[in-house]
């Protein structure tokens, strides 16, 4: 069997539960960790879905995370996605991806 893609989530609000519930349906994905600026929220979501709770920094540094799902508020999408890309990981984000053309161009350059 080929290696599964390790998935981490930043942002442990309501929508994160849908990703964690449906992720295992895709056999190539392995939901591994969640992070939030509120560690209590991260721990609660991690306990609910049997994944690791990480700080944002810890998740971005984790060797077993290949793709990070950015579920933060729209105003934080650019900064968080930039950090994901700078950490050498793939980023997935719900819309809006960024709030300005300049932000989009900067991420495209990364």
Secondary structure, 3 states (H helix, E strand, C coil): CCCCEEEEEECCCHHHHHHHHHHCCCCCEEEEEEECCCHHHHHHHHHHHCCEEECHHHHHHCCCCCEEEECCCHHHHHHHHHHHHHCCCEEEECCCCCCCHHHHHHHHHC
